[in-house]
Amino acid sequence: MPKRYDSSLQASTTVSQAQNAVNKLHYAVSQAMSHPNAQTIVQAEQRLAHTEQAMKQAELSLGGQGFELAQEMFIEEKKRLHSLQNQHRQGKK
């Protein structure tokens, strides 16, 4: 029985880490949107890469509603960053 508990706890921790990563991504994208320059966009892109890795790890765990919520938030932040990247590229032309 303890192994099952440990596995459940590990999955819960992994999902929590994914949710925390998404929250940090949200902050980085918001910062880049507030102050759109090469540095803030690169920082958001780096945070996106880190968050993608955290999401993959969480998906490999048990998943569940916590993961689904994090996944939805992740997709939304990814869209926001891509929109900002496109705006920034157009502004350079």
Secondary structure as GFF3:
##gff-version 3
##sequence-region A 1 93
A	DSSP	alpha_helix	2	34	.	.	.	ID=ss1
A	DSSP	alpha_helix	38	60	.	.	.	ID=ss2
A	DSSP	alpha_helix	65	92	.	.	.	ID=ss3
###
